Amino acid sequence: MGDIKITIREVAQAAGVSVATVSRA
């Protein structure tokens, strides 16, 4: 489960960055 949690966090972080970029634009 540890790996899954890390994966979700990595994806969430990447998605957050993408969303922030779109919102800024």
HELIX and SHEET records of a PDB file:
HELIX    1   1 GLY A    2  ARG A   24  1                                  23    
END                                                                             
